[in-house]
Amino acid sequence: TITYVDLNGRFGALGHGISDSDTGALVETDEGSLYTTQIMGIEKGTMGKPGLLSGVIYYGPQSYMGDVEKNTEEGVFGTVTSAFKKRISGQPLEIARRQEVKQGPAVIRSNVSGEMRDYAIEIQKADLNTGRSNKSMVIKVTDPDLLELTGGIVQGMSGSPIIQDGKIVGAVTHVLVNDPTRGYGIFIENMLEH
């Protein structure tokens, strides 16, 4: 999931890197491509079993949306095409500094339902000193619609932007396996350092 596209067409996604499923090490890559997808199904998260989004990636010239240039612990980064930039609507969001992030209400922006919308969450903890930058916030889903749809945070939602007081503060990164209503997030500042 793309977290942001800046005014120059640079994007940040996921909030964590793409890792080898066997070793857990970051996948080394020199290049990659960004393509459109469609969510086909949702497996709801339950205690002890994280849910997931399943979907289809459309490959080909019509679906090509940009180039991936970096895979890091803080996310995947690159540049979108001019066609992608033209599809972006709405006003740009201001960026919140990590010191501005506070416990309390916020939203995550997601299209898990098939349409882009905001879902209510609560930021339970903002840790300025954590050693794991992609686990610097603890969040809890409070939105009844999202809880009904997914059970909380599911695999495939990583990168969903977290917005508080009208500013982008970060992105969803991980689900807590024993409580799918809760998970981790990364500060947007950590992603923007790339």
PyMOL commands that place a pseudoatom at each C-alpha (Angstrom):
pseudoatom trace, name=CA, resn=THR, resi=1, chain=A, elem=C, hetatm=0, pos=[0.000, 0.000, 0.000]
pseudoatom trace, name=CA, resn=ILE, resi=2, chain=A, elem=C, hetatm=0, pos=[1.337, 3.416, -0.943]
pseudoatom trace, name=CA, resn=THR, resi=3, chain=A, elem=C, hetatm=0, pos=[1.529, 5.668, 2.117]
pseudoatom trace, name=CA, resn=TYR, resi=4, chain=A, elem=C, hetatm=0, pos=[2.308, 8.938, 0.372]
pseudoatom trace, name=CA, resn=VAL, resi=5, chain=A, elem=C, hetatm=0, pos=[3.207, 10.564, -2.923]
pseudoatom trace, name=CA, resn=ASP, resi=6, chain=A, elem=C, hetatm=0, pos=[4.972, 13.906, -2.563]
pseudoatom trace, name=CA, resn=LEU, resi=7, chain=A, elem=C, hetatm=0, pos=[4.581, 16.857, -4.918]
pseudoatom trace, name=CA, resn=ASN, resi=8, chain=A, elem=C, hetatm=0, pos=[7.612, 15.660, -6.936]
pseudoatom trace, name=CA, resn=GLY, resi=9, chain=A, elem=C, hetatm=0, pos=[6.096, 12.198, -7.557]
pseudoatom trace, name=CA, resn=ARG, resi=10, chain=A, elem=C, hetatm=0, pos=[8.294, 10.388, -5.027]
pseudoatom trace, name=CA, resn=PHE, resi=11, chain=A, elem=C, hetatm=0, pos=[6.410, 7.698, -3.091]
pseudoatom trace, name=CA, resn=GLY, resi=12, chain=A, elem=C, hetatm=0, pos=[6.821, 5.759, 0.126]
pseudoatom trace, name=CA, resn=ALA, resi=13, chain=A, elem=C, hetatm=0, pos=[4.987, 2.502, 0.800]
pseudoatom trace, name=CA, resn=LEU, resi=14, chain=A, elem=C, hetatm=0, pos=[4.504, -0.262, 3.392]
pseudoatom trace, name=CA, resn=GLY, resi=15, chain=A, elem=C, hetatm=0, pos=[6.383, 1.325, 6.320]
pseudoatom trace, name=CA, resn=HIS, resi=16, chain=A, elem=C, hetatm=0, pos=[8.561, -1.794, 6.502]
pseudoatom trace, name=CA, resn=GLY, resi=17, chain=A, elem=C, hetatm=0, pos=[10.739, -3.605, 4.002]
pseudoatom trace, name=CA, resn=ILE, resi=18, chain=A, elem=C, hetatm=0, pos=[9.945, -6.634, 1.863]
pseudoatom trace, name=CA, resn=SER, resi=19, chain=A, elem=C, hetatm=0, pos=[11.727, -9.560, 3.506]
pseudoatom trace, name=CA, resn=ASP, resi=20, chain=A, elem=C, hetatm=0, pos=[12.630, -13.113, 2.555]
pseudoatom trace, name=CA, resn=SER, resi=21, chain=A, elem=C, hetatm=0, pos=[10.002, -15.352, 4.175]
pseudoatom trace, name=CA, resn=ASP, resi=22, chain=A, elem=C, hetatm=0, pos=[12.621, -17.997, 5.115]
pseudoatom trace, name=CA, resn=THR, resi=23, chain=A, elem=C, hetatm=0, pos=[15.449, -15.840, 6.491]
pseudoatom trace, name=CA, resn=GLY, resi=24, chain=A, elem=C, hetatm=0, pos=[13.630, -12.640, 7.481]
pseudoatom trace, name=CA, resn=ALA, resi=25, chain=A, elem=C, hetatm=0, pos=[16.384, -10.632, 5.739]
pseudoatom trace, name=CA, resn=LEU, resi=26, chain=A, elem=C, hetatm=0, pos=[15.495, -7.715, 3.486]
pseudoatom trace, name=CA, resn=VAL, resi=27, chain=A, elem=C, hetatm=0, pos=[15.237, -8.704, -0.164]
pseudoatom trace, name=CA, resn=GLU, resi=28, chain=A, elem=C, hetatm=0, pos=[18.063, -7.013, -2.049]
pseudoatom trace, name=CA, resn=THR, resi=29, chain=A, elem=C, hetatm=0, pos=[16.893, -5.343, -5.214]
pseudoatom trace, name=CA, resn=ASP, resi=30, chain=A, elem=C, hetatm=0, pos=[18.217, -2.785, -7.656]
pseudoatom trace, name=CA, resn=GLU, resi=31, chain=A, elem=C, hetatm=0, pos=[14.877, -2.055, -9.277]
pseudoatom trace, name=CA, resn=GLY, resi=32, chain=A, elem=C, hetatm=0, pos=[11.225, -2.973, -9.423]
pseudoatom trace, name=CA, resn=SER, resi=33, chain=A, elem=C, hetatm=0, pos=[7.893, -1.741, -10.709]
pseudoatom trace, name=CA, resn=LEU, resi=34, chain=A, elem=C, hetatm=0, pos=[4.702, -0.451, -9.147]
pseudoatom trace, name=CA, resn=TYR, resi=35, chain=A, elem=C, hetatm=0, pos=[1.421, -1.870, -10.513]
pseudoatom trace, name=CA, resn=THR, resi=36, chain=A, elem=C, hetatm=0, pos=[-2.270, -1.470, -9.752]
pseudoatom trace, name=CA, resn=THR, resi=37, chain=A, elem=C, hetatm=0, pos=[-4.075, -4.139, -7.751]
pseudoatom trace, name=CA, resn=GLN, resi=38, chain=A, elem=C, hetatm=0, pos=[-7.588, -5.123, -6.842]
pseudoatom trace, name=CA, resn=ILE, resi=39, chain=A, elem=C, hetatm=0, pos=[-8.620, -6.618, -3.501]
pseudoatom trace, name=CA, resn=MET, resi=40, chain=A, elem=C, hetatm=0, pos=[-10.596, -9.789, -4.137]
pseudoatom trace, name=CA, resn=GLY, resi=41, chain=A, elem=C, hetatm=0, pos=[-11.183, -11.056, -0.600]
pseudoatom trace, name=CA, resn=ILE, resi=42, chain=A, elem=C, hetatm=0, pos=[-10.570, -10.482, 3.090]
pseudoatom trace, name=CA, resn=GLU, resi=43, chain=A, elem=C, hetatm=0, pos=[-9.723, -13.146, 5.645]
pseudoatom trace, name=CA, resn=LYS, resi=44, chain=A, elem=C, hetatm=0, pos=[-10.746, -11.658, 8.988]
pseudoatom trace, name=CA, resn=GLY, resi=45, chain=A, elem=C, hetatm=0, pos=[-8.159, -11.563, 11.774]
pseudoatom trace, name=CA, resn=THR, resi=46, chain=A, elem=C, hetatm=0, pos=[-8.834, -13.453, 15.000]
pseudoatom trace, name=CA, resn=MET, resi=47, chain=A, elem=C, hetatm=0, pos=[-6.859, -13.874, 18.214]
pseudoatom trace, name=CA, resn=GLY, resi=48, chain=A, elem=C, hetatm=0, pos=[-3.704, -15.831, 17.389]
pseudoatom trace, name=CA, resn=LYS, resi=49, chain=A, elem=C, hetatm=0, pos=[-4.323, -15.748, 13.619]
pseudoatom trace, name=CA, resn=PRO, resi=50, chain=A, elem=C, hetatm=0, pos=[-3.671, -12.574, 11.650]
pseudoatom trace, name=CA, resn=GLY, resi=51, chain=A, elem=C, hetatm=0, pos=[-6.070, -11.949, 8.800]
pseudoatom trace, name=CA, resn=LEU, resi=52, chain=A, elem=C, hetatm=0, pos=[-5.066, -11.014, 5.282]
pseudoatom trace, name=CA, resn=LEU, resi=53, chain=A, elem=C, hetatm=0, pos=[-6.132, -9.290, 2.115]
pseudoatom trace, name=CA, resn=SER, resi=54, chain=A, elem=C, hetatm=0, pos=[-6.020, -11.334, -1.058]
pseudoatom trace, name=CA, resn=GLY, resi=55, chain=A, elem=C, hetatm=0, pos=[-5.995, -9.703, -4.423]
pseudoatom trace, name=CA, resn=VAL, resi=56, chain=A, elem=C, hetatm=0, pos=[-4.792, -9.566, -7.982]
pseudoatom trace, name=CA, resn=ILE, resi=57, chain=A, elem=C, hetatm=0, pos=[-1.878, -7.582, -9.378]
pseudoatom trace, name=CA, resn=TYR, resi=58, chain=A, elem=C, hetatm=0, pos=[-2.444, -6.384, -12.902]
pseudoatom trace, name=CA, resn=TYR, resi=59, chain=A, elem=C, hetatm=0, pos=[0.765, -6.440, -14.930]
pseudoatom trace, name=CA, resn=GLY, resi=60, chain=A, elem=C, hetatm=0, pos=[1.156, -4.649, -18.218]
pseudoatom trace, name=CA, resn=PRO, resi=61, chain=A, elem=C, hetatm=0, pos=[1.595, -1.163, -19.622]
pseudoatom trace, name=CA, resn=GLN, resi=62, chain=A, elem=C, hetatm=0, pos=[-1.883, 0.082, -18.589]
pseudoatom trace, name=CA, resn=SER, resi=63, chain=A, elem=C, hetatm=0, pos=[-1.291, -0.943, -14.957]
pseudoatom trace, name=CA, resn=TYR, resi=64, chain=A, elem=C, hetatm=0, pos=[2.306, 0.246, -14.642]
pseudoatom trace, name=CA, resn=MET, resi=65, chain=A, elem=C, hetatm=0, pos=[2.313, 3.052, -12.057]
pseudoatom trace, name=CA, resn=GLY, resi=66, chain=A, elem=C, hetatm=0, pos=[5.974, 3.683, -11.198]
pseudoatom trace, name=CA, resn=ASP, resi=67, chain=A, elem=C, hetatm=0, pos=[9.448, 2.478, -10.347]
pseudoatom trace, name=CA, resn=VAL, resi=68, chain=A, elem=C, hetatm=0, pos=[10.647, 0.982, -7.068]
pseudoatom trace, name=CA, resn=GLU, resi=69, chain=A, elem=C, hetatm=0, pos=[14.156, 2.166, -6.246]
pseudoatom trace, name=CA, resn=LYS, resi=70, chain=A, elem=C, hetatm=0, pos=[14.749, 1.175, -2.597]
pseudoatom trace, name=CA, resn=ASN, resi=71, chain=A, elem=C, hetatm=0, pos=[13.680, -1.568, -0.197]
pseudoatom trace, name=CA, resn=THR, resi=72, chain=A, elem=C, hetatm=0, pos=[14.570, -0.576, 3.393]
pseudoatom trace, name=CA, resn=GLU, resi=73, chain=A, elem=C, hetatm=0, pos=[13.555, -1.335, 6.981]
pseudoatom trace, name=CA, resn=GLU, resi=74, chain=A, elem=C, hetatm=0, pos=[11.332, 1.782, 6.804]
pseudoatom trace, name=CA, resn=GLY, resi=75, chain=A, elem=C, hetatm=0, pos=[9.565, 0.880, 3.574]
pseudoatom trace, name=CA, resn=VAL, resi=76, chain=A, elem=C, hetatm=0, pos=[9.705, 0.704, -0.185]
pseudoatom trace, name=CA, resn=PHE, resi=77, chain=A, elem=C, hetatm=0, pos=[10.466, 3.919, -2.086]
pseudoatom trace, name=CA, resn=GLY, resi=78, chain=A, elem=C, hetatm=0, pos=[10.487, 5.167, -5.664]
pseudoatom trace, name=CA, resn=THR, resi=79, chain=A, elem=C, hetatm=0, pos=[8.819, 7.415, -8.233]
pseudoatom trace, name=CA, resn=VAL, resi=80, chain=A, elem=C, hetatm=0, pos=[5.314, 7.272, -9.699]
pseudoatom trace, name=CA, resn=THR, resi=81, chain=A, elem=C, hetatm=0, pos=[4.456, 7.851, -13.358]
pseudoatom trace, name=CA, resn=SER, resi=82, chain=A, elem=C, hetatm=0, pos=[2.898, 11.080, -14.611]
pseudoatom trace, name=CA, resn=ALA, resi=83, chain=A, elem=C, hetatm=0, pos=[-0.299, 9.079, -15.321]
pseudoatom trace, name=CA, resn=PHE, resi=84, chain=A, elem=C, hetatm=0, pos=[-0.462, 8.072, -11.643]
pseudoatom trace, name=CA, resn=LYS, resi=85, chain=A, elem=C, hetatm=0, pos=[0.117, 11.671, -10.506]
pseudoatom trace, name=CA, resn=LYS, resi=86, chain=A, elem=C, hetatm=0, pos=[-2.826, 12.821, -12.663]
pseudoatom trace, name=CA, resn=ARG, resi=87, chain=A, elem=C, hetatm=0, pos=[-5.141, 10.361, -10.855]
pseudoatom trace, name=CA, resn=ILE, resi=88, chain=A, elem=C, hetatm=0, pos=[-4.383, 11.868, -7.446]
pseudoatom trace, name=CA, resn=SER, resi=89, chain=A, elem=C, hetatm=0, pos=[-7.163, 14.115, -6.160]
pseudoatom trace, name=CA, resn=GLY, resi=90, chain=A, elem=C, hetatm=0, pos=[-7.742, 16.105, -3.017]
pseudoatom trace, name=CA, resn=GLN, resi=91, chain=A, elem=C, hetatm=0, pos=[-5.539, 18.470, -1.069]
pseudoatom trace, name=CA, resn=PRO, resi=92, chain=A, elem=C, hetatm=0, pos=[-2.030, 17.565, 0.109]
pseudoatom trace, name=CA, resn=LEU, resi=93, chain=A, elem=C, hetatm=0, pos=[-1.703, 16.756, 3.804]
pseudoatom trace, name=CA, resn=GLU, resi=94, chain=A, elem=C, hetatm=0, pos=[0.723, 18.499, 6.086]
pseudoatom trace, name=CA, resn=ILE, resi=95, chain=A, elem=C, hetatm=0, pos=[3.373, 16.326, 7.728]
pseudoatom trace, name=CA, resn=ALA, resi=96, chain=A, elem=C, hetatm=0, pos=[3.391, 15.963, 11.520]
pseudoatom trace, name=CA, resn=ARG, resi=97, chain=A, elem=C, hetatm=0, pos=[6.744, 15.849, 13.287]
pseudoatom trace, name=CA, resn=ARG, resi=98, chain=A, elem=C, hetatm=0, pos=[7.158, 12.842, 15.586]
pseudoatom trace, name=CA, resn=GLN, resi=99, chain=A, elem=C, hetatm=0, pos=[6.936, 15.182, 18.625]
pseudoatom trace, name=CA, resn=GLU, resi=100, chain=A, elem=C, hetatm=0, pos=[3.435, 16.257, 17.488]
pseudoatom trace, name=CA, resn=VAL, resi=101, chain=A, elem=C, hetatm=0, pos=[2.047, 12.685, 17.562]
pseudoatom trace, name=CA, resn=LYS, resi=102, chain=A, elem=C, hetatm=0, pos=[0.040, 12.096, 20.718]
pseudoatom trace, name=CA, resn=GLN, resi=103, chain=A, elem=C, hetatm=0, pos=[-2.105, 9.464, 22.364]
pseudoatom trace, name=CA, resn=GLY, resi=104, chain=A, elem=C, hetatm=0, pos=[-5.700, 9.769, 21.283]
pseudoatom trace, name=CA, resn=PRO, resi=105, chain=A, elem=C, hetatm=0, pos=[-8.012, 9.597, 18.280]
pseudoatom trace, name=CA, resn=ALA, resi=106, chain=A, elem=C, hetatm=0, pos=[-6.718, 9.339, 14.712]
pseudoatom trace, name=CA, resn=VAL, resi=107, chain=A, elem=C, hetatm=0, pos=[-7.740, 7.604, 11.460]
pseudoatom trace, name=CA, resn=ILE, resi=108, chain=A, elem=C, hetatm=0, pos=[-6.200, 5.219, 8.996]
pseudoatom trace, name=CA, resn=ARG, resi=109, chain=A, elem=C, hetatm=0, pos=[-7.001, 5.736, 5.318]
pseudoatom trace, name=CA, resn=SER, resi=110, chain=A, elem=C, hetatm=0, pos=[-7.687, 2.520, 3.415]
pseudoatom trace, name=CA, resn=ASN, resi=111, chain=A, elem=C, hetatm=0, pos=[-9.608, 1.098, 0.478]
pseudoatom trace, name=CA, resn=VAL, resi=112, chain=A, elem=C, hetatm=0, pos=[-10.170, -2.374, 1.988]
pseudoatom trace, name=CA, resn=SER, resi=113, chain=A, elem=C, hetatm=0, pos=[-13.925, -1.952, 1.437]
pseudoatom trace, name=CA, resn=GLY, resi=114, chain=A, elem=C, hetatm=0, pos=[-13.437, -1.177, -2.256]
pseudoatom trace, name=CA, resn=GLU, resi=115, chain=A, elem=C, hetatm=0, pos=[-13.598, 2.584, -1.744]
pseudoatom trace, name=CA, resn=MET, resi=116, chain=A, elem=C, hetatm=0, pos=[-11.054, 4.909, -0.138]
pseudoatom trace, name=CA, resn=ARG, resi=117, chain=A, elem=C, hetatm=0, pos=[-12.206, 6.024, 3.298]
pseudoatom trace, name=CA, resn=ASP, resi=118, chain=A, elem=C, hetatm=0, pos=[-11.015, 6.857, 6.786]
pseudoatom trace, name=CA, resn=TYR, resi=119, chain=A, elem=C, hetatm=0, pos=[-11.439, 4.459, 9.708]
pseudoatom trace, name=CA, resn=ALA, resi=120, chain=A, elem=C, hetatm=0, pos=[-11.254, 5.517, 13.368]
pseudoatom trace, name=CA, resn=ILE, resi=121, chain=A, elem=C, hetatm=0, pos=[-8.303, 4.329, 15.446]
pseudoatom trace, name=CA, resn=GLU, resi=122, chain=A, elem=C, hetatm=0, pos=[-6.662, 5.323, 18.697]
pseudoatom trace, name=CA, resn=ILE, resi=123, chain=A, elem=C, hetatm=0, pos=[-2.947, 5.984, 18.996]
pseudoatom trace, name=CA, resn=GLN, resi=124, chain=A, elem=C, hetatm=0, pos=[-2.160, 4.278, 22.297]
pseudoatom trace, name=CA, resn=LYS, resi=125, chain=A, elem=C, hetatm=0, pos=[1.573, 4.951, 22.391]
pseudoatom trace, name=CA, resn=ALA, resi=126, chain=A, elem=C, hetatm=0, pos=[4.068, 7.109, 20.487]
pseudoatom trace, name=CA, resn=ASP, resi=127, chain=A, elem=C, hetatm=0, pos=[7.647, 6.058, 21.330]
pseudoatom trace, name=CA, resn=LEU, resi=128, chain=A, elem=C, hetatm=0, pos=[10.262, 8.599, 20.249]
pseudoatom trace, name=CA, resn=ASN, resi=129, chain=A, elem=C, hetatm=0, pos=[13.148, 6.401, 21.412]
pseudoatom trace, name=CA, resn=THR, resi=130, chain=A, elem=C, hetatm=0, pos=[12.376, 2.919, 20.115]
pseudoatom trace, name=CA, resn=GLY, resi=131, chain=A, elem=C, hetatm=0, pos=[15.158, 0.962, 18.433]
pseudoatom trace, name=CA, resn=ARG, resi=132, chain=A, elem=C, hetatm=0, pos=[12.703, -0.335, 15.795]
pseudoatom trace, name=CA, resn=SER, resi=133, chain=A, elem=C, hetatm=0, pos=[11.645, 2.684, 13.765]
pseudoatom trace, name=CA, resn=ASN, resi=134, chain=A, elem=C, hetatm=0, pos=[8.827, 0.753, 12.064]
pseudoatom trace, name=CA, resn=LYS, resi=135, chain=A, elem=C, hetatm=0, pos=[7.271, -0.008, 15.472]
pseudoatom trace, name=CA, resn=SER, resi=136, chain=A, elem=C, hetatm=0, pos=[7.296, 3.515, 16.920]
pseudoatom trace, name=CA, resn=MET, resi=137, chain=A, elem=C, hetatm=0, pos=[3.517, 3.745, 17.487]
pseudoatom trace, name=CA, resn=VAL, resi=138, chain=A, elem=C, hetatm=0, pos=[0.989, 1.354, 19.005]
pseudoatom trace, name=CA, resn=ILE, resi=139, chain=A, elem=C, hetatm=0, pos=[-2.476, 1.759, 17.467]
pseudoatom trace, name=CA, resn=LYS, resi=140, chain=A, elem=C, hetatm=0, pos=[-5.898, 0.239, 18.140]
pseudoatom trace, name=CA, resn=VAL, resi=141, chain=A, elem=C, hetatm=0, pos=[-8.740, 0.017, 15.616]
pseudoatom trace, name=CA, resn=THR, resi=142, chain=A, elem=C, hetatm=0, pos=[-11.946, 1.431, 17.117]
pseudoatom trace, name=CA, resn=ASP, resi=143, chain=A, elem=C, hetatm=0, pos=[-14.031, 1.835, 13.946]
pseudoatom trace, name=CA, resn=PRO, resi=144, chain=A, elem=C, hetatm=0, pos=[-16.990, -0.603, 14.040]
pseudoatom trace, name=CA, resn=ASP, resi=145, chain=A, elem=C, hetatm=0, pos=[-17.133, -0.841, 10.221]
pseudoatom trace, name=CA, resn=LEU, resi=146, chain=A, elem=C, hetatm=0, pos=[-13.463, -1.834, 9.943]
pseudoatom trace, name=CA, resn=LEU, resi=147, chain=A, elem=C, hetatm=0, pos=[-13.752, -4.269, 12.863]
pseudoatom trace, name=CA, resn=GLU, resi=148, chain=A, elem=C, hetatm=0, pos=[-16.731, -5.912, 11.129]
pseudoatom trace, name=CA, resn=LEU, resi=149, chain=A, elem=C, hetatm=0, pos=[-14.946, -6.038, 7.775]
pseudoatom trace, name=CA, resn=THR, resi=150, chain=A, elem=C, hetatm=0, pos=[-11.437, -7.188, 8.786]
pseudoatom trace, name=CA, resn=GLY, resi=151, chain=A, elem=C, hetatm=0, pos=[-11.386, -7.812, 12.537]
pseudoatom trace, name=CA, resn=GLY, resi=152, chain=A, elem=C, hetatm=0, pos=[-8.855, -4.980, 12.852]
pseudoatom trace, name=CA, resn=ILE, resi=153, chain=A, elem=C, hetatm=0, pos=[-5.473, -4.847, 11.141]
pseudoatom trace, name=CA, resn=VAL, resi=154, chain=A, elem=C, hetatm=0, pos=[-4.747, -7.547, 8.564]
pseudoatom trace, name=CA, resn=GLN, resi=155, chain=A, elem=C, hetatm=0, pos=[-1.764, -8.445, 6.396]
pseudoatom trace, name=CA, resn=GLY, resi=156, chain=A, elem=C, hetatm=0, pos=[-1.947, -6.248, 3.315]
pseudoatom trace, name=CA, resn=MET, resi=157, chain=A, elem=C, hetatm=0, pos=[-2.852, -3.078, 5.224]
pseudoatom trace, name=CA, resn=SER, resi=158, chain=A, elem=C, hetatm=0, pos=[0.785, -2.148, 5.852]
pseudoatom trace, name=CA, resn=GLY, resi=159, chain=A, elem=C, hetatm=0, pos=[1.428, 1.314, 4.506]
pseudoatom trace, name=CA, resn=SER, resi=160, chain=A, elem=C, hetatm=0, pos=[-2.085, 2.613, 5.174]
pseudoatom trace, name=CA, resn=PRO, resi=161, chain=A, elem=C, hetatm=0, pos=[-1.566, 6.264, 6.204]
pseudoatom trace, name=CA, resn=ILE, resi=162, chain=A, elem=C, hetatm=0, pos=[-2.259, 7.296, 9.803]
pseudoatom trace, name=CA, resn=ILE, resi=163, chain=A, elem=C, hetatm=0, pos=[-3.766, 10.791, 10.045]
pseudoatom trace, name=CA, resn=GLN, resi=164, chain=A, elem=C, hetatm=0, pos=[-4.198, 12.791, 13.245]
pseudoatom trace, name=CA, resn=ASP, resi=165, chain=A, elem=C, hetatm=0, pos=[-5.490, 16.369, 13.532]
pseudoatom trace, name=CA, resn=GLY, resi=166, chain=A, elem=C, hetatm=0, pos=[-5.494, 16.712, 9.737]
pseudoatom trace, name=CA, resn=LYS, resi=167, chain=A, elem=C, hetatm=0, pos=[-1.795, 15.811, 9.374]
pseudoatom trace, name=CA, resn=ILE, resi=168, chain=A, elem=C, hetatm=0, pos=[-0.167, 12.603, 8.166]
pseudoatom trace, name=CA, resn=VAL, resi=169, chain=A, elem=C, hetatm=0, pos=[1.695, 11.174, 11.165]
pseudoatom trace, name=CA, resn=GLY, resi=170, chain=A, elem=C, hetatm=0, pos=[2.732, 7.749, 9.880]
pseudoatom trace, name=CA, resn=ALA, resi=171, chain=A, elem=C, hetatm=0, pos=[1.694, 4.398, 8.460]
pseudoatom trace, name=CA, resn=VAL, resi=172, chain=A, elem=C, hetatm=0, pos=[0.412, 1.046, 9.708]
pseudoatom trace, name=CA, resn=THR, resi=173, chain=A, elem=C, hetatm=0, pos=[3.213, -1.558, 9.734]
pseudoatom trace, name=CA, resn=HIS, resi=174, chain=A, elem=C, hetatm=0, pos=[2.355, -4.666, 11.788]
pseudoatom trace, name=CA, resn=VAL, resi=175, chain=A, elem=C, hetatm=0, pos=[-0.546, -6.421, 13.499]
pseudoatom trace, name=CA, resn=LEU, resi=176, chain=A, elem=C, hetatm=0, pos=[-0.317, -7.885, 17.003]
pseudoatom trace, name=CA, resn=VAL, resi=177, chain=A, elem=C, hetatm=0, pos=[-1.012, -11.580, 16.428]
pseudoatom trace, name=CA, resn=ASN, resi=178, chain=A, elem=C, hetatm=0, pos=[-2.699, -12.049, 19.817]
pseudoatom trace, name=CA, resn=ASP, resi=179, chain=A, elem=C, hetatm=0, pos=[-4.949, -8.997, 19.307]
pseudoatom trace, name=CA, resn=PRO, resi=180, chain=A, elem=C, hetatm=0, pos=[-5.791, -8.147, 15.672]
pseudoatom trace, name=CA, resn=THR, resi=181, chain=A, elem=C, hetatm=0, pos=[-7.476, -4.912, 16.769]
pseudoatom trace, name=CA, resn=ARG, resi=182, chain=A, elem=C, hetatm=0, pos=[-4.012, -3.575, 17.696]
pseudoatom trace, name=CA, resn=GLY, resi=183, chain=A, elem=C, hetatm=0, pos=[-0.807, -3.073, 15.785]
pseudoatom trace, name=CA, resn=TYR, resi=184, chain=A, elem=C, hetatm=0, pos=[2.235, -0.929, 15.162]
pseudoatom trace, name=CA, resn=GLY, resi=185, chain=A, elem=C, hetatm=0, pos=[2.948, 2.103, 13.056]
pseudoatom trace, name=CA, resn=ILE, resi=186, chain=A, elem=C, hetatm=0, pos=[5.956, 4.064, 11.842]
pseudoatom trace, name=CA, resn=PHE, resi=187, chain=A, elem=C, hetatm=0, pos=[6.369, 7.843, 12.090]
pseudoatom trace, name=CA, resn=ILE, resi=188, chain=A, elem=C, hetatm=0, pos=[6.102, 9.536, 8.684]
pseudoatom trace, name=CA, resn=GLU, resi=189, chain=A, elem=C, hetatm=0, pos=[9.386, 11.332, 9.441]
pseudoatom trace, name=CA, resn=ASN, resi=190, chain=A, elem=C, hetatm=0, pos=[11.191, 7.980, 9.485]
pseudoatom trace, name=CA, resn=MET, resi=191, chain=A, elem=C, hetatm=0, pos=[9.827, 7.167, 6.033]
pseudoatom trace, name=CA, resn=LEU, resi=192, chain=A, elem=C, hetatm=0, pos=[10.647, 10.613, 4.634]
pseudoatom trace, name=CA, resn=GLU, resi=193, chain=A, elem=C, hetatm=0, pos=[14.319, 10.186, 5.556]
pseudoatom trace, name=CA, resn=HIS, resi=194, chain=A, elem=C, hetatm=0, pos=[14.593, 8.017, 2.432]
for i in range(1, 194): cmd.bond("trace and resi %d" % i, "trace and resi %d" % (i + 1))
show_as sticks, trace
zoom trace
